[in-house]
Amino acid sequence: MSQTFQIPIPPAGQSPLVFPNRCVCCGAPKQAESTLLINRLVTRGEQQVPVSLTYQVPHCERCARSTKAVFLAGCIPFVLGVLLVGGLTFFAVTYGAIIWRLDEYGQPNNTNSLVLGAAAGLVAGLVAGFLFEAAARVLLLPLFGKALFRAPLLAAQFFTDADYVAGLTARPDRAALLLQLTFANDEIGREFRTLNNY
């Protein structure tokens, strides 16, 4: 069973967190560290303020390698989907718009075809990236096991500003006032609670 904590984010800087001195995923002795990185742009008052949090999370060698492998297993298919399908869609829609003489509407020397092609390419690329990543996870399931299901999809991480390392998921709230940490290992979660007085 997992444990979830709501950690206040100070206006300047980040909350000092103490992690158990063992792997947050399996509880083995610490041999490596993985970086948990949270970035969000929030509106405070009348200006946008970047909020950036970085934590070094203890891992054993196996779980640190698993974190990197799961990231690559999602990132590579996502990027391929965006570039291949998004690029092909961009060229096809731009070419079609030129044939239909969309650039002749409006002011002289308009580039309506490029704008339409870019918009269509972006949407098609994001959808294809999501589908490529989902298909890759299904295909790689026998190799990675449960780790692929615990890690959120890369597309979802972009839109929620969440991050994942083996055994731990972090997600800020909309205003970046609270950081939600979810430990997959219940025992590590209890130890984290004791170390940080939550």
Secondary structure as GFF3:
##gff-version 3
##sequence-region A 1 198
A	DSSP	beta_strand	3	8	.	.	.	ID=ss1
A	DSSP	beta_strand	32	44	.	.	.	ID=ss2
A	DSSP	beta_strand	47	59	.	.	.	ID=ss3
A	DSSP	alpha_helix	61	99	.	.	.	ID=ss4
A	DSSP	three_ten_helix	102	104	.	.	.	ID=ss5
A	DSSP	alpha_helix	112	144	.	.	.	ID=ss6
A	DSSP	alpha_helix	147	150	.	.	.	ID=ss7
A	DSSP	alpha_helix	154	160	.	.	.	ID=ss8
A	DSSP	beta_strand	163	165	.	.	.	ID=ss9
A	DSSP	beta_strand	168	172	.	.	.	ID=ss10
A	DSSP	beta_strand	178	183	.	.	.	ID=ss11
A	DSSP	alpha_helix	186	196	.	.	.	ID=ss12
###
